[in-house]
Amino acid sequence: MDSDDSDVRGLTPIWYALLTLPGGIAGGFVGVSLSYLLRRNGVSVEAIAGLVSLGLLPQTWRFLIGPAIDVSLSSKRWYLICIAAEVVCFVVLAFTPLNVAGMPLLGAVALALGVATAAAGCSVAAAMAQTTPDVRRGEVAGWTQTGNLGGAGLGGGAGLWLAVHAGGPSVAALVLTGVCIVCATPILWLRAPRRQRGARFAFQVSALGLTLWALVRARRGVLAALVVTIPAALGAASNLFSAVAGDWRASADLVALVTGVLGGLATIPGCILGGYLCDRYPRRIVYVWAALACAAGEAAMAWAPHAPSWFAGMVLANAFLLGIGFSALSAVIFDCLGATAAATVASMLSSLCNLPLVVMVAVVGWVQARHGSTAMLLTEAGVAAVSVAGYAALAYAWRPEEERVAMAALAGAEAA
C-alpha cells in the first residue's frame, strides 16, 4: 500500500455497532416483519420461507464477495455503495404490495438486500483490519455482534410494531431507511490506507493468493479455521425454541417476547462482555470457555423444570451466553486479518461458520422429532463439549516448539 500512516484514522470500537446495524435491520425486517405481514395477507408459509432463504443465500457467497472488495475500490467506498443499495431496497419494499402478486418483486429485492448486507459486512471487516490495532479487535468484535443482533431485533420487532401500529409497512420501511442512513455516517470519519496506484489486477490477485497460502500453512490459520467449523456456540436448538415451547407450556405471547425483543436484548451484554474478555485473554481460549458455557446453558435448560417461567429464564440466559460465543468467534476471525486481503480472509472464514450451523439445525431437529426437546438440548450440548475437547487436545499437542521446551524446563525445575 502506498500511504502515509499519519493519514490513517480508525474508529472507536463502539461505532462498529452502528456500522453493522443496517445489516441486522435488513435481516430482521425480512425475516420477522415481512414474514408476519405476508402470512397475515394470505401468502403461504412455503413461499415466505423461500423469500427468507433468498435473503440469507448471499451470506454463503461471502468467499466470492471478499476478493472482489480487496482488488477493486476501497473498503470505505464499498461500504457506502452497499448502504446506498440497502436504502434503495428499503424504498422499493415500502411501495411493493405485500401479497401473492408482489412475491416475485419481493424475492428479487430480498436477494439484492442480502447481497448488499453481505458485502457491507466484508467491507467493514476490511476497514477494521486496516485501521484498528490488534489489541482492540476483541472489543470491535463485541460491538460488531451487538450491531448485528441488535439490528435484527430492531428491524424485526420495531419494524413490525411500526407496520401494525404506526402507519403500515410503507412507514416502517421508510423509517428503517432513515435509521440505516444515520448508522452509516461514522464511516465518513474513517480513513484507511490508500491502495497502491497503478497496481495491475494480476498482481493484486497474486497477493491475495499468497496471503491465503501463508494463512493456511500457519498454525494460527489452521486453528482459526477449526474454531469456526466446530459445532459449538451455535445456538442451533434456539432456532427451534418457538416450535417446541409447548413442552414448557409457554404461551404464544411469552414465546414472542423472550425469543424476540428480550432475547435480542439479552445477547447485547454478552457480546460486549465477550469482546472485553477477548482483548484481555487469548481469543481462542475465550472461545473455548464460551462454547463450554453455551453447552452448559443448554444442558441446564434440558434438566430444569419444564415450566413457563423456567422457559423464559433459560432462553434469556442462553441468549446471553450465545452473545459471548458469537463475539469470541468474531474476534478469532479478526485476529487473522492483516492489511492485505482482509476482506478475502474474513469472507472465507465467515462462510465456513455457516456450515456447522446448517448441519446442527438439521441434527437437533431430527433428534427432537424422535426423542423430545430434552434430548435435543442435550445432543447439541454433548456434541459441543466433545468437539471443543477435541479441538483443545489438538491445540495443546500442536504447541510451538519453544513453548514445549519452556514447559519441559519448568517441569524439570519443579522436580529438582
Backbone hydrogen bonds, N-H to C=O, Kabsch-Sander energy under -0.5 kcal/mol:
donor,donor_aa,acceptor,acceptor_aa,energy
2,D,194,R,-0.9
3,S,1,M,-0.8
5,D,3,S,-0.5
7,D,4,D,-2.3
8,V,5,D,-1.4
9,R,191,R,-2.7
15,W,12,T,-2.2
16,Y,13,P,-1.7
17,A,14,I,-1.3
18,L,14,I,-0.6
19,L,15,W,-1.9
20,T,16,Y,-1.7
21,L,17,A,-0.7
21,L,18,L,-0.6
24,G,20,T,-1.5
25,I,21,L,-2.7
26,A,22,P,-2.3
27,G,23,G,-2.0
28,G,24,G,-2.6
29,F,25,I,-2.7
30,V,26,A,-2.1
31,G,27,G,-2.7
32,V,28,G,-2.3
33,S,28,G,-1.2
34,L,29,F,-3.2
35,S,30,V,-0.7
36,Y,32,V,-2.4
37,L,33,S,-2.4
38,L,34,L,-2.9
39,R,35,S,-2.1
40,R,36,Y,-2.2
41,N,37,L,-1.3
42,G,39,R,-1.6
43,V,38,L,-2.4
48,I,44,S,-2.1
49,A,45,V,-2.8
50,G,46,E,-1.9
51,L,47,A,-1.8
52,V,48,I,-2.5
53,S,49,A,-2.4
54,L,50,G,-1.9
55,G,51,L,-1.6
56,L,52,V,-1.6
57,L,53,S,-2.0
59,Q,56,L,-1.8
60,T,57,L,-2.1
61,W,58,P,-1.6
62,R,59,Q,-0.8
64,L,61,W,-2.3
65,I,61,W,-1.8
66,G,62,R,-2.7
68,A,64,L,-1.1
69,I,65,I,-1.7
70,D,66,G,-2.0
71,V,67,P,-1.6
72,S,69,I,-0.9
78,W,74,S,-2.4
79,Y,75,S,-2.2
80,L,76,K,-2.0
81,I,77,R,-2.4
82,C,78,W,-2.5
83,I,79,Y,-2.5
84,A,80,L,-2.3
85,A,81,I,-2.1
86,E,82,C,-2.4
87,V,83,I,-2.5
88,V,84,A,-2.1
89,C,85,A,-2.3
90,F,86,E,-2.5
91,V,87,V,-2.3
92,V,88,V,-2.4
93,L,89,C,-2.5
94,A,90,F,-1.8
95,F,91,V,-0.8
95,F,92,V,-1.0
96,T,93,L,-1.1
99,N,97,P,-1.5
102,G,99,N,-0.6
103,M,99,N,-0.5
103,M,100,V,-1.2
106,L,102,G,-2.5
107,G,103,M,-2.7
108,A,104,P,-1.8
109,V,105,L,-2.5
110,A,106,L,-2.7
111,L,107,G,-2.1
112,A,108,A,-2.3
113,L,109,V,-2.9
114,G,110,A,-2.1
115,V,111,L,-2.2
116,A,112,A,-2.3
117,T,113,L,-2.3
118,A,114,G,-2.2
119,A,115,V,-2.4
120,A,116,A,-2.2
121,G,117,T,-2.1
122,C,118,A,-1.8
123,S,119,A,-2.3
124,V,120,A,-2.3
125,A,121,G,-1.9
126,A,122,C,-2.1
127,A,123,S,-2.5
128,M,124,V,-2.5
129,A,125,A,-2.2
130,Q,126,A,-1.6
131,T,127,A,-0.9
131,T,128,M,-0.8
132,T,128,M,-2.4
136,R,133,P,-1.8
137,R,134,D,-1.4
140,V,136,R,-1.9
141,A,137,R,-2.4
142,G,138,G,-2.0
143,W,139,E,-2.2
144,T,140,V,-2.7
145,Q,141,A,-2.2
146,T,142,G,-1.8
147,G,143,W,-2.2
148,N,144,T,-2.2
149,L,145,Q,-2.9
150,G,146,T,-2.8
151,G,147,G,-2.2
152,A,148,N,-1.5
153,G,149,L,-1.7
154,L,150,G,-2.3
155,G,151,G,-3.3
156,G,152,A,-2.3
157,G,153,G,-2.4
158,A,153,G,-0.9
158,A,154,L,-0.5
159,G,154,L,-1.4
160,L,156,G,-1.7
161,W,157,G,-2.3
162,L,158,A,-2.7
163,A,159,G,-2.1
164,V,160,L,-2.1
165,H,161,W,-3.1
166,A,162,L,-1.7
168,G,162,L,-1.2
172,A,168,G,-2.0
173,A,169,P,-2.7
174,L,170,S,-2.3
175,V,171,V,-2.7
176,L,172,A,-2.3
177,T,173,A,-1.6
178,G,174,L,-1.9
179,V,175,V,-2.0
180,C,176,L,-2.2
181,I,177,T,-1.9
182,V,178,G,-2.2
183,C,179,V,-2.5
184,A,180,C,-1.3
185,T,181,I,-0.6
185,T,182,V,-1.2
187,I,184,A,-1.5
188,L,185,T,-1.9
189,W,186,P,-1.6
190,L,187,I,-0.9
191,R,9,R,-2.8
199,A,196,Q,-1.2
204,Q,200,R,-2.1
205,V,201,F,-2.6
206,S,202,A,-2.2
207,A,203,F,-2.1
208,L,204,Q,-1.9
209,G,205,V,-2.3
210,L,206,S,-2.4
211,T,207,A,-2.1
212,L,208,L,-2.4
213,W,209,G,-2.4
214,A,210,L,-2.4
215,L,211,T,-1.8
216,V,212,L,-2.5
217,R,213,W,-1.2
218,A,214,A,-0.7
218,A,215,L,-0.8
222,V,218,A,-2.2
223,L,219,R,-2.6
224,A,220,R,-2.1
225,A,221,G,-2.2
226,L,222,V,-2.0
227,V,223,L,-2.4
228,V,224,A,-2.0
229,T,225,A,-0.6
229,T,226,L,-0.8
230,I,226,L,-1.3
232,A,230,I,-2.2
239,N,235,G,-0.7
239,N,236,A,-1.1
240,L,237,A,-1.9
241,F,238,S,-1.0
244,V,240,L,-1.9
245,A,241,F,-0.7
247,D,244,V,-2.1
248,W,245,A,-1.8
249,R,246,G,-1.3
250,A,245,A,-1.8
255,V,251,S,-2.4
256,A,252,A,-2.4
257,L,253,D,-2.0
258,V,254,L,-2.6
259,T,255,V,-2.2
260,G,256,A,-0.6
262,L,257,L,-1.8
263,G,257,L,-0.7
264,G,260,G,-2.4
265,L,261,V,-2.4
266,A,262,L,-2.4
267,T,263,G,-1.1
268,I,264,G,-0.7
268,I,265,L,-0.7
270,G,266,A,-0.8
271,C,267,T,-2.6
272,I,268,I,-2.3
273,L,269,P,-2.5
274,G,270,G,-2.7
275,G,271,C,-2.3
276,Y,272,I,-2.2
277,L,273,L,-2.5
278,C,274,G,-2.0
279,D,275,G,-0.9
279,D,276,Y,-0.7
280,R,277,L,-1.4
281,Y,277,L,-1.8
286,V,282,P,-2.2
287,Y,283,R,-2.2
288,V,284,R,-2.2
289,W,285,I,-2.2
290,A,286,V,-2.5
291,A,287,Y,-3.0
292,L,288,V,-2.1
293,A,289,W,-2.2
294,C,290,A,-2.3
295,A,291,A,-2.1
296,A,292,L,-2.4
297,G,293,A,-2.3
298,E,294,C,-2.0
299,A,295,A,-2.3
300,A,296,A,-2.6
301,M,297,G,-1.9
302,A,298,E,-2.0
303,W,299,A,-2.1
304,A,300,A,-1.7
307,A,305,P,-1.7
311,F,307,A,-2.4
312,A,308,P,-2.3
313,G,309,S,-2.4
314,M,310,W,-2.7
315,V,311,F,-2.3
316,L,312,A,-2.0
317,A,313,G,-2.2
318,N,314,M,-2.5
319,A,315,V,-1.8
320,F,316,L,-2.1
321,L,317,A,-2.1
322,L,318,N,-2.4
323,G,319,A,-1.8
324,I,320,F,-1.4
325,G,321,L,-2.2
326,F,322,L,-3.2
327,S,323,G,-2.0
328,A,324,I,-2.2
329,L,325,G,-2.3
330,S,326,F,-2.2
331,A,327,S,-2.2
332,V,328,A,-2.0
333,I,329,L,-1.7
334,F,330,S,-2.8
335,D,331,A,-1.9
336,C,333,I,-1.6
337,L,334,F,-1.4
338,G,340,T,-0.5
345,V,341,A,-2.5
346,A,342,A,-2.6
347,S,343,A,-2.3
348,M,344,T,-2.3
349,L,345,V,-2.4
350,S,346,A,-2.4
351,S,347,S,-2.2
352,L,348,M,-1.8
353,C,349,L,-1.3
354,N,350,S,-0.7
354,N,351,S,-1.0
355,L,351,S,-0.5
355,L,352,L,-1.0
357,L,353,C,-0.8
358,V,354,N,-2.1
359,V,355,L,-2.0
360,M,356,P,-2.8
361,V,357,L,-2.4
362,A,358,V,-1.5
363,V,359,V,-2.2
364,V,360,M,-3.0
365,G,361,V,-1.8
366,W,362,A,-2.0
367,V,363,V,-2.4
368,Q,364,V,-2.5
369,A,365,G,-1.9
370,R,366,W,-1.0
370,R,367,V,-0.5
371,H,367,V,-3.2
372,G,367,V,-0.5
372,G,368,Q,-1.7
376,M,372,G,-1.6
377,L,373,S,-2.3
378,L,374,T,-2.4
379,T,375,A,-2.3
380,E,376,M,-2.0
381,A,377,L,-2.3
382,G,378,L,-2.6
383,V,379,T,-2.7
384,A,380,E,-2.3
385,A,381,A,-2.4
386,V,382,G,-2.5
387,S,383,V,-2.5
388,V,384,A,-2.6
389,A,385,A,-2.2
390,G,386,V,-2.3
391,Y,387,S,-2.3
392,A,388,V,-2.9
393,A,389,A,-2.2
394,L,390,G,-2.0
395,A,391,Y,-2.9
396,Y,392,A,-2.3
397,A,393,A,-2.4
398,W,394,L,-2.1
399,R,396,Y,-0.8
403,E,400,P,-0.6
404,R,400,P,-1.8
405,V,401,E,-2.3
406,A,402,E,-2.1
407,M,403,E,-2.3
408,A,404,R,-2.3
409,A,405,V,-2.4
410,L,406,A,-2.2
411,A,407,M,-2.4
412,G,408,A,-2.2
413,A,409,A,-2.3
414,E,410,L,-2.3
415,A,411,A,-2.0
416,A,412,G,-2.0
